[in-house]
């Protein structure tokens, strides 16, 4: 794990190279912490500045691989580093990805709530999006619809879903 301490000593917190608290535990594909020493998936680096096209492409690949928690990290980077007028868009996309994460983990209430919150943020941005109905090729109307439909399914069924099978197509076209 680059940037984090590889071991814990005397119950001390994991810290990155700058001394900030960072959990160095390995994680599974849905971002859940695993015991120290377990094999986990490679962590998504934080704080990476990507152009919007790369953000969307990387996030889609992670969603397709059933790793929405990691896609959320990519969107969060865009939200934090992007232009002020796009923050609502990227925040909404991050919320959609983390909503999918919670739904896949079996947290149906939290998953449905975050999916709807993300859809609302995407709609809010679309309504004031400076005449950009498909920024970076994103099909915002379809994404908001996907999120609300999935939220209803998650609440109705009350069971964990497959993140990869239920992942959205960010640029449109249903699976």
N, C-alpha and C positions, 0 to 999 in steps of 0.2 A: 504494500500500500504506500505509494509514494506520498510524501508529505505528512505522514502520520507516524507516530511512534509505533513500532512493531510489537511492543509488549507493554504490559501494565505492571507497575511496581507498587506494592503495598496499597492497593486500592486507589491509586492516583488516577486522575482523569487522563484520557488520551489527549495528546496535544499535537498540533501541527508544527512545522518548522519555525513558525513565528510565535509559538507559544499559545495560540488560541485553542480552546477546547474543541476537539474533533473526535467523534467516535470512530475508532479504528476497527471495530468488529466487522467481520465479513458479513455480507448481506446476500439474501437470496434474490431471485429475479424480480420479486415484487418489493424489494427494498427492506424486507424484514431482517432485523439483526439475527445473526447466527452466533453460536458460541465461538469464543476465541479459538483459533486453530482449525476451525471447520473450513471446508472448501466453499467459497462463495463465488458469485459472479463478479467480474471486474466492475469497480465503482465508476460511476460517471464523474469525470473531473468537474469541480465547481469553479465558477468564476471565469469561464471561457467566453470570450467575446467572439461571436460568429456573425457573419452577415445573415440577413433574414432567410435567404434561399438555403443556405447551409443549415440553419436552425430547423427549418421545416423538413428538409431531407433527412437530417439525423434523427429528429423526433419521429418521423414516419418509420424509419428503419427500426427504431427501438419499440415503437408500438406494434409493428408487424411481428417482432420477435417476442411479444408478450411481456415487455418490460416497460409498462407505463410509468412506473416510479422514476425510472431513468429518463424517460421522455420529459417528465415533469421538470427534472433538473435542467434539461436543455432549454425548455421554455422559460424557466425561472431566470436563467442567465440572460436571456433576451429581454425579459421584463426588467431586470435590474440594470442592464447596460444599454438598452435601446433608447430611442428618442422618447421624450416625455409623452408626446401625442400618441404613441403606440403602446404605452404601458398597460392600458386596460385590455387591449387585444392579447398581449402575451400573458398577462395575469389570467385572463379567461381561459386561454389554451392550457396553461399550467394547471388550473383548477379542473379542467376536463380530464387531463391525464391523471391527476391524483384522485379524482372521483372514480375513474376506471380502476385505479390501484386499490382503493378501498373496497369497491364492489368485488374485485377478484380475490381479495383477502377474506371476503365473507362479511364485511362490515356494510350491510345493506343500507342501513339508515344513513350513515356517513357518506357512503358512495352515492346514493341518490341525491342527497343534499348538495354535495360538491358538484355533481354533474349538472344539476339545475343552476347552481350559483355560477358555474363556468359558462353555461349557455346564456345566462343573463348578462354576464360581462361581455361575451362575444356579441350579443345583440346590442348592448349599449354602445360598444365601439362601432359596430356596423351602422347604427343610426347616426352617429356623428363622425363617420370615417372619411370625411372630406372627399366624398364621391368615389371612394375606392371599394367597390363591391366585392372584389376578389384580390385583396392584397397578397402579393407573393404567391398567387395561384390558389390561395385558401378558399374553400367553398364554405363561407361562414354560415350561410343559411342552412346548408345541409348538416354542418357540424352541430349547430344549435338543435336542430331537429333530432339528429342522432342521439345527442345527450339526453334530451327529454324522453325520447322513446326508451332508451336504455334504463333511465331512472325508473320509469314506470314498470319495466320488466323486472328489475332488481327488487323493487318493493313488492310486486305481485308474487314473485317466486320465493323471495326471502332466502336465497342460497347464493353461494359464491358462483361467479361466472368465470369463463375462460378469457383472460385478458387478450390473448392473441386472436381468438376467434371473434371477439366483440370489438376489436380495435377499429377506430374510424379511419376513413380515407381522408386525410387532411385537405387534399386538393380535389376531392369529390369522387364520385363513382362508388357505389355501394359494393360491398363484398359479395 
